[in-house]
Each structure stands twice: as structure tokens, then as C-alpha cells.
Amino acid sequence: MIAKAAGSPLATVPTLDAIAGRPELVRELPHQVLVDLAFTALRVQAALHLALAVAAPGPVPRADDDLLTVDQAAAILRIGKSTLEHGARTTYKSLRVEMPGRGLRFSRLAIQKWIQRHKAVS
């Protein structure tokens, strides 16, 4: 529970977590408190969506794997560096390894498997 709701039978305004657990709590809240909570929930939702979109996890590097730069990975894949960079969130997403603060990195093992799969299809 947080701040007091003026003119409300409730002594305090419930948190979003409390409302999620007991939705009936909103029935006793004044209109302005409902509006404020709704906008807070929207801001939280927008922040969560952004965080999920930006930090979509890639594979975790294995001990026996090499992390490759964009230049190294593009050379092995025989594609342009810009092609790999643009496709890093779509076509080549499964080859990425999340390494915060180290720039875009790719898994040598994942690239080798990807090449094998695409040779089999061709």
C-alpha cells in the first residue's frame, strides 16, 4: 500500500502488485486515483516492453565456444558486415551472444551449425 487516497474508504492507495492480487480493491478508489494508477500501469508496461525488445536474450556462450566480432562472423558467413549487423535481430539472431558492454558478438559454434543446416537445405 502507498499514499493515502483522499475521500476514499481505504486508508491508503493499493500498489499495482496489490491490485493484481486483489482486483476488487479498485472498486473503492476515487476516480482520480484510478486515473493516476492507470497511467502508472501504462508507464510500467511501456518500460517493460522496451526492456524486453531491447534486451532480448541470445544464447549464453559455452566454455568451448569462441565469441566472434561482426567482422569475423561476417567473413565466416561470407556476407557483408552491414548485412550481418542489420540481420542480427532477425535472420542471424540465433547466432548472437549477449555480452553487455562488449558490443555485438557471435558464437562460432552457432555459426558452424547454421552453415551446416543451410548446406543441407541447398
KACOR-V340828 format. One line per field, one symbol per residue. ss: DSSP state (A for helix, B for strand, O for the rest). phi: phi as a letter, one per 40 degrees, with the letter a starting at -180 (. if undefined). burial: 1 if it has 9 or more other ideal C-beta (glycine too) atoms within 8 Angstrom, else 0. A space follows every 50 residues. Layout:
# KACOR-V340828
ss: ???
phi: ???
burial: ???
This chain:
# KACOR-V340828
ss: OBOOOOOOOOOOBOOAAAAAAOAAAAAAOOAAAAAAAAAAAAAAAAAAAA AAAAOOOOBOOOOOOOBBOAAAAAAAAOOOAAAAAAAOOOOOAAABBOOO OOOOBBBAAAAAAAAAAAAAAO
phi: .bdcccgbcccbcccccccccbdcccccccdccccccccccccccccccc ccccbdcbccccccbbcbccdccccccfbcdcccccccbbdbdcccbcbd gbgcbbcccccccccccccccc
burial: 00001001010111010110000011001100110010011001000000 00000001001000101111011101100000111011000110111010 0000111111100110000000
